[in-house]
Structures are given as structure tokens and as C-alpha cells.
Amino acid sequence: MLDMPYTPFSWREKQSYKKVFMWLFISFIFASFCVAPFYIQWIFELCEVESPKILLSVFGLLSIASVLFTPKNRRFSVGFFIGVLWFYWISLGLRYFDMSVLIPLVVVAEALLIACVFYVGLWCECLLWRFGFIMLLSFFTPLGFDWIMLESVFAFSYFGVDKLSLGLIVLGLWVAIKYERWWKIVGILCLVFALDSKTFSENPPHIPLKIKLMQSEVSQDITWRMEQMESIFQNYIDQIEIAKNEGYEAVVLAESAFYVPLDSKYFSHFDKILQMSKDIVIIVGALRVEQNENGEVLYFNSTYKFENGEMTFLDKVLLVPFGERLPQSLLPIVNVFFEGIGGFSPGREFGYFDIKGVRFKNAICYEGTNSDFYADNPRLVIVTSNNAWFVPSIEPILQKNLMKYYARLHNSTILHATNLSKAAIIAP
């Protein structure tokens, strides 16, 4: 009898690996449909084309359906892949702290957290359980991070973004797919009632001032930024001068555009900015340093307004979890590895800038995506962001979707000045 040649894997083992791979691949497909609206917008924005609302509406429905009908035995793996595809970008900031080696570990940790949430949330395949999970998911805010907002997939669609619309969508999809005959009509009617009539007409927002939103292209590489500081700052001064000559009444620069304290000691262009503000209002993000009554030096992420030769400022209230703030219990441990993370102090309260008699509520990046910020239904909002920490990724798209979501809920018009992502005026 001839001996069979040695092979590293038997036929049965190969078939087993194929089954595991196929099982994981199908779970990945479910997760991909969940986050598809964000990636579609990302692709269209890279092509500098506006995403069609009808396409985002259809994929928004597929996003909800993929969660609603995820098989019970796939809930953990689907949640894991959703965590990877939706939040992988959170780890990219580690590139600028010489900790790139930890990026895969952070991505896996984030994905495992989301997987555990979906493991519980999709425990039962009945409508009541899954309806509750989808409706309540937005209230899950680990350590204050509140971007797990499933309804934001409809931000740029024809569907409403409020909880009632989301409930009608979930109910409509369930009835239309699970039931037959005239019940399908009921399901379709639920989806029709979830449409927002305001989205079928394009009304340009009314902004009472001529304001230029700056879109800068400055890398987050700290060494390079310090070496190129003067040329970067001079370019901003030149852009302000151009905006003034073009007849703009105000110009808005990105978060941390001037990444030093804005006073004559640290900022050589301070007197120049004050002088220019007599002709054009300048809104810009920068560092602010303050010494408290105990002699402790505090650092703030702030927005400054220069108008008529005078300067005012507002500090950032909501700090980015694990970026600008850390739980006190973790500070001694984390600072061993990430020096400088979590070093900002929070401002006292949200505030408004009066620009030539017009009131704008001020938000710095993360604040513009938070429900607390919109509690008083601000009519006009200025948001400044520095997205250099996370590009290239879908983070700017997620941010834009959340701002559009809140703009629609609160009838706010948002003026968004950015670094390394697209500046925009976001209408309700």
C-alpha cells in the first residue's frame, strides 16, 4: 500500500477553516451594511460630489435593517466588526505620540466593547427587545463618548432624525419584511410617515453676515508644526488679509490654528491681529494658559474673538475623552505612556460671541456633536475643528453627520471651520 503524501492540513480541517471564514465574512457583511452610509458619504466627498439623498435614504434603511435582523448567533461578531468599521479612527491619534504600535490593540479593544454591547442588545430576536435596543443605543455613552448614534445615518437623508421617526422606521422594516399580504402595506406606510417633508426642498440658510470659513491643511506632526510655526502663522495672517480685501465681515479659523497662547509674550503677531480686527472680525482657536489661586498652571482649549481692537475668549467645556481629559483614577497610569494627554481643563459653561451685533454660539470640535450644547436651540453656531488627529478616516464624516443631526433637531445653522477636513455650512 502506498503512503499518502504529508499535508499540513487534512481535508476536514480545510473545510472547517472555510466554514469559519465564511461565517465571519457574512458577519462582516452585516456590519458593513450598518456603517455603509458613512462610507458612501466619505467616497462622494473624496470625489468632491454631494451624496444623493435617495442613496443615503436607501442605505440608511439597510443600516437599520442589518442591526434589526442580525441573527442571534452572530450578534457578537457583527458587533465586533461594527466597532472596527465605525470607530477604528479613535486610535489614529496615537501616531503623534510615538505609540503607533498600540493602534491595533486599541482598535481591538474598542471593537470588543461594541461587541459586548451588541451581544446584550441583540440577545433576543423578538421585535420588542430589538426595538428597545435600537431606540436606546444613543444613550450608551462610555466615559462620556456619545458618538454611538445609529439614527445619525439618516442625517443627510429624506427620513426624519427624531426618535419618533426612528421608531416608525424600525417598526416599518419589521412589519414589511416579517409579515405578508396587507401587513406589508402597513410597514410601507410606517416608512412613509417617517419621511421629513422639509428635506424635499432646499432652502439656503440665512446668515446675516458675510463670513469666510477657513479650511487649512496643517499636519498634526508636533515636531514639524513647531519647526514651521512662523510660516504657518504668517500664512494665516495672509489669509485673513485676503478675506478682508474680499469684503468679508468676519473670518473663522480652525481649532488650535494658533497653537500657542494668544498674548504678546508667546504670539509675535498679537498686535497685528488686534490691528486687523478693526477692519474684519477674527475668530480663531488657540491655547490659553491661566494660573489658579493655588498657583497651579491650567491649560484651556479656547476660541478667541478679535473685534475692533479688542479680544475676548470662550473655553472648551466638553473635553474629548482620553484625548483632552482622562478619568482621575487613570491619570497616574496613562501618563506613564502618554505624556500630555488629558492635560486640558474644562471651561465653566457654553457661551455666545456677538459678531457685529449677531449672536453665534461657540463650539469647539467635540462640543458641536453633543446634545447638551444644543439644549437652548441656538439659531446660529460656529464650530471650529482640528481633524488632523484622525485623517485619513471617516471621522470627519461622522462629525458632519452628527452636526447635521443636531442642526435638524434644533433648527440650528452651523458654520464649521476646519483643519484637514472640508469646511461647510450645515443647514437645518
C-alpha positions in Angstrom: 0.0 0.0 0.0 1.3 3.4 -1.0 1.7 6.0 1.8 -0.4 9.2 1.3 1.8 12.4 0.9 2.1 14.6 4.0 -0.1 17.7 4.0 -0.1 20.3 6.8 -3.9 20.3 7.0 -6.4 17.5 6.4 -9.4 17.8 4.1 -11.7 18.1 7.1 -9.5 20.8 8.7 -9.5 22.8 5.4 -13.3 22.5 5.2 -13.6 23.7 8.8 -11.4 26.7 8.2 -13.5 27.6 5.1 -16.7 27.4 7.2 -15.2 29.7 9.9 -14.0 32.2 7.2 -17.4 32.2 5.5 -19.2 32.6 8.8 -17.0 35.6 9.7 -17.4 37.0 6.2 -21.2 37.0 6.5 -21.0 38.7 9.8 -18.7 41.3 8.2 -21.3 41.9 5.5 -24.0 42.6 8.2 -21.6 45.1 9.9 -20.7 46.7 6.5 -24.4 47.5 5.8 -24.7 49.1 9.2 -21.9 51.6 8.6 -22.4 51.9 4.8 -24.0 55.4 4.8 -20.9 56.9 6.4 -18.5 55.2 3.9 -20.7 56.2 0.9 -20.5 59.9 2.1 -16.8 59.5 2.5 -16.4 58.3 -1.0 -18.6 61.0 -2.5 -16.7 63.7 -0.5 -13.4 62.4 -1.7 -14.7 62.8 -5.2 -16.0 66.3 -4.3 -19.5 65.4 -5.2 -22.6 65.8 -3.0 -24.0 62.5 -1.8 -27.5 61.8 -3.3 -30.2 61.9 -0.6 -32.1 59.0 -2.2 -29.0 56.8 -2.0 -28.4 57.7 1.7 -32.0 57.1 2.4 -31.9 53.6 1.0 -28.7 52.7 2.7 -29.9 54.2 5.9 -32.8 51.7 5.9 -30.3 48.9 5.1 -28.2 50.1 8.0 -31.1 49.8 10.5 -32.3 46.5 8.9 -28.8 45.0 9.3 -29.0 45.5 13.0 -32.6 44.7 13.4 -32.3 41.3 11.6 -28.8 40.2 12.7 -29.1 36.5 13.6 -28.8 35.9 17.4 -25.8 33.7 17.0 -23.9 36.4 15.1 -24.6 39.3 17.5 -21.1 39.3 19.0 -19.1 39.0 15.7 -21.4 41.6 13.9 -20.9 44.0 16.9 -17.1 43.4 16.7 -16.9 44.3 13.1 -19.2 47.3 13.6 -16.8 48.5 16.3 -13.9 48.2 13.9 -15.5 49.9 10.9 -17.2 52.6 12.9 -14.6 53.6 15.4 -11.1 52.4 14.2 -10.1 56.1 13.7 -10.1 56.8 17.5 -6.7 55.1 17.7 -5.1 57.1 15.0 -4.1 60.0 17.3 -1.5 57.6 18.8 0.6 58.2 15.7 1.6 61.6 17.1 2.8 60.2 20.5 5.1 57.6 19.0 2.7 54.9 20.1 1.6 53.6 16.6 2.4 50.0 17.7 -0.6 50.2 20.0 -3.1 51.1 17.3 -4.2 47.5 16.5 -4.6 46.8 20.3 -6.8 49.9 20.7 -8.9 49.1 17.7 -9.5 45.5 19.0 -10.3 46.9 22.5 -12.9 49.3 21.0 -14.4 46.6 18.9 -14.7 44.2 21.8 -16.6 46.9 23.8 -19.1 47.4 20.9 -19.3 43.6 20.5 -20.3 43.2 24.1 -23.0 45.9 23.7 -24.4 44.2 20.7 -24.2 40.8 22.4 -26.6 42.1 25.0 -28.6 44.3 22.8 -29.4 41.6 20.2 -29.9 38.9 22.8 -33.4 38.2 21.6 -34.7 38.1 18.0 -38.1 39.5 19.0 -39.3 42.9 17.9 -39.8 44.3 21.4 -36.2 43.6 22.5 -34.5 44.8 19.4 -36.8 47.9 19.1 -35.7 48.9 22.6 -32.1 48.3 21.8 -32.1 50.5 18.7 -34.1 53.2 20.4 -31.8 53.3 23.5 -28.4 52.8 21.9 -27.8 56.5 21.6 -27.9 56.8 25.4 -24.9 54.5 25.7 -22.0 56.9 26.4 -19.0 55.1 27.8 -16.8 57.6 29.7 -18.8 60.4 28.1 -18.2 59.4 24.5 -21.6 59.8 22.7 -20.9 59.1 19.1 -22.7 55.7 19.1 -25.7 57.3 17.4 -27.4 54.9 15.0 -30.0 57.4 13.8 -27.3 59.7 12.5 -27.2 57.5 9.4 -30.3 59.5 8.3 -28.8 62.9 8.9 -28.5 63.7 5.1 -31.4 61.5 4.0 -35.1 62.1 3.4 -36.1 60.5 6.7 -36.6 62.3 10.0 -33.9 62.0 12.6 -36.0 62.2 15.8 -36.9 59.2 17.9 -40.4 59.0 16.6 -39.1 58.7 13.0 -36.6 56.1 14.1 -39.3 54.1 15.8 -41.5 54.2 12.7 -38.6 53.0 10.6 -37.8 50.1 12.9 -41.5 49.1 13.1 -42.0 49.6 9.3 -39.0 47.4 8.4 -40.0 44.7 10.8 -43.6 44.5 9.6 -42.7 44.9 5.9 -40.1 42.1 6.0 -41.6 39.7 8.6 -45.3 39.7 7.5 -47.1 39.1 4.3 -50.0 40.5 2.3 -51.6 43.7 3.6 -49.3 43.9 6.5 -46.5 44.9 4.1 -48.6 47.9 3.2 -48.7 48.9 6.9 -44.9 48.6 7.0 -44.5 50.8 4.0 -46.9 53.4 5.5 -44.8 53.5 8.6 -41.7 54.3 6.4 -43.7 57.0 4.6 -44.7 58.6 7.9 -41.1 58.6 8.9 -40.1 60.9 6.0 -39.4 64.5 6.8 -41.2 66.8 4.4 -38.6 69.6 5.0 -35.9 67.5 3.3 -37.6 67.6 -0.1 -36.9 71.4 -0.5 -33.5 73.0 -0.4 -33.7 76.3 1.4 -30.3 78.0 1.7 -29.6 79.1 5.3 -29.8 82.8 6.0 -26.7 84.2 7.6 -26.9 87.9 8.3 -23.1 88.4 7.9 -20.6 87.8 5.2 -18.4 85.2 6.9 -15.4 83.3 5.4 -14.8 79.8 6.8 -11.1 78.8 6.6 -10.1 75.3 5.6 -6.5 74.8 6.5 -4.2 71.9 5.6 -1.7 71.7 8.5 -0.3 68.4 9.6 -0.6 67.3 13.3 3.0 66.2 13.4 4.1 68.1 16.5 7.8 68.4 15.6 7.0 69.7 12.1 4.4 72.1 13.5 7.0 73.7 15.9 9.6 73.9 13.2 7.2 75.6 10.7 5.3 77.7 13.3 6.2 81.1 11.9 5.5 80.2 8.3 2.1 78.6 9.3 1.1 81.6 11.4 2.2 84.0 8.6 0.0 82.1 6.1 -3.0 82.5 8.4 -2.3 86.3 8.7 -2.1 86.5 4.9 -5.4 84.6 4.5 -7.1 87.0 7.0 -5.8 89.9 4.9 -7.2 88.3 1.7 -10.6 87.8 3.4 -10.6 91.5 4.5 -9.8 92.6 1.0 -12.5 90.4 -0.4 -15.1 92.3 1.7 -15.8 89.7 4.3 -17.1 91.0 7.6 -15.7 88.1 9.6 -13.3 85.2 9.2 -13.3 81.9 11.2 -10.1 79.8 11.5 -9.9 76.3 12.8 -9.5 74.9 16.3 -5.9 75.4 17.6 -5.0 77.3 14.4 -2.6 79.4 16.6 -1.3 76.6 18.9 0.2 79.0 21.4 -1.3 81.3 24.0 -2.6 84.5 22.2 -0.7 87.2 24.0 2.3 89.4 23.2 4.7 87.1 25.1 4.1 83.9 23.1 2.5 85.2 19.9 4.5 87.6 17.8 1.5 88.5 15.6 -0.6 89.6 18.5 -0.5 93.4 17.8 -1.1 92.7 14.1 -4.2 90.7 14.8 -5.6 93.4 17.0 -5.0 96.0 14.3 -6.6 93.8 11.6 -9.6 93.3 13.8 -10.6 96.9 13.3 -11.5 96.0 9.7 -12.6 92.4 10.0 -13.7 90.2 12.9 -11.3 87.3 13.5 -12.5 84.1 15.2 -9.6 81.6 15.9 -8.8 78.6 18.0 -5.7 78.7 20.3 -4.2 77.7 23.6 -5.0 79.6 26.8 -2.9 79.4 30.0 -4.2 80.5 33.4 -2.8 80.3 36.9 -5.4 79.5 39.6 -5.4 80.7 43.2 -3.3 77.7 44.3 -0.5 78.6 41.8 -1.3 75.7 39.6 -1.0 76.3 35.8 -4.1 75.4 33.9 -4.4 74.9 30.1 -7.5 75.5 28.1 -8.5 74.8 24.5 -10.1 78.1 23.6 -11.7 80.2 20.9 -10.7 83.8 20.7 -12.7 86.7 19.1 -10.8 89.8 17.9 -13.1 92.7 17.1 -12.5 96.5 16.9 -9.1 96.0 18.5 -10.4 94.1 21.5 -10.0 90.4 22.4 -12.5 88.0 24.2 -12.4 84.2 24.5 -14.5 81.2 25.4 -13.0 77.9 26.7 -13.9 74.5 25.6 -16.4 72.9 28.1 -16.7 69.3 26.8 -13.3 67.8 26.5 -12.6 64.7 24.3 -12.5 61.5 26.4 -8.9 60.1 26.5 -7.8 63.0 24.3 -8.2 66.1 26.3 -9.3 64.6 29.6 -8.9 61.4 31.5 -10.6 59.9 34.5 -8.7 61.0 37.6 -8.1 57.4 38.6 -6.3 56.6 35.3 -4.1 59.7 35.2 -1.1 58.2 37.0 -1.1 55.1 34.9 -1.8 56.6 31.5 0.6 59.5 31.8 3.5 57.0 32.1 2.8 56.1 28.4 1.0 59.1 27.0 2.7 62.3 28.3 0.5 65.3 27.8 -2.8 63.5 27.1 -5.7 64.7 29.2 -3.9 67.8 30.2 -6.7 70.4 29.5 -9.0 71.9 32.0 -12.7 72.3 31.1 -14.4 75.7 30.7 -17.2 76.7 33.0 -20.1 77.0 30.6 -21.1 77.3 26.9 -21.1 80.8 25.6 -22.0 83.1 22.7 -20.0 85.6 20.7 -21.6 88.8 19.5 -20.2 89.5 16.0 -21.3 92.9 14.7 -24.4 92.6 16.8 -25.3 89.0 15.7 -25.1 86.2 18.3 -23.3 83.0 17.5 -23.0 80.1 20.0 -19.4 78.9 20.1 -18.5 75.2 19.9 -15.0 73.7 19.7 -14.9 70.4 17.7 -16.4 67.7 20.0 -18.8 70.1 21.6 -20.6 70.6 18.2 -21.7 66.9 18.3 -23.1 66.9 21.8 -26.8 67.1 22.8 -26.1 69.3 25.9 -24.6 72.0 23.7 -27.9 72.4 21.7 -30.2 72.5 24.8 -31.1 76.1 24.2 -31.8 75.6 20.5 -29.1 78.0 19.2 -30.1 79.6 15.9 -26.5 80.2 14.7 -23.5 78.2 15.7 -19.8 78.5 14.9 -17.8 75.2 15.3 -14.1 75.1 14.9 -12.3 71.7 14.4 -8.9 70.3 14.0 -9.4 66.9 12.4 -5.7 66.4 11.6 -5.5 63.9 14.5 -7.7 61.4 12.6 -7.4 61.8 8.9 -7.4 60.0 6.6 -10.5 58.3 8.1 -14.3 58.6 8.3 -14.1 60.7 11.5 -14.9 64.0 9.7 -17.9 62.3 8.1 -19.2 61.0 11.5 -18.7 64.5 12.9 -20.5 66.1 10.0 -23.4 63.7 10.3 -23.8 64.3 14.0 -23.8 68.1 13.5 -26.4 67.8 10.7 -28.4 65.5 13.0 -28.5 68.2 15.8 -29.0 71.0 13.3 -32.1 69.3 12.1 -33.4 68.6 15.6 -32.8 72.1 16.9 -33.2 74.2 13.7 -29.7 75.4 14.0 -27.4 76.7 11.2 -23.8 75.6 11.8 -20.7 77.3 10.3 -17.9 74.8 10.5 -14.2 75.9 10.0 -11.8 73.1 9.8 -8.2 71.8 9.5 -7.6 68.8 7.2 -11.2 68.2 6.5 -13.9 70.0 4.5 -15.3 73.3 5.9 -19.0 73.6 5.5 -22.2 75.5 6.3 -24.6 72.9 7.7 -28.3 74.0 7.4 -31.2 72.5 9.4 
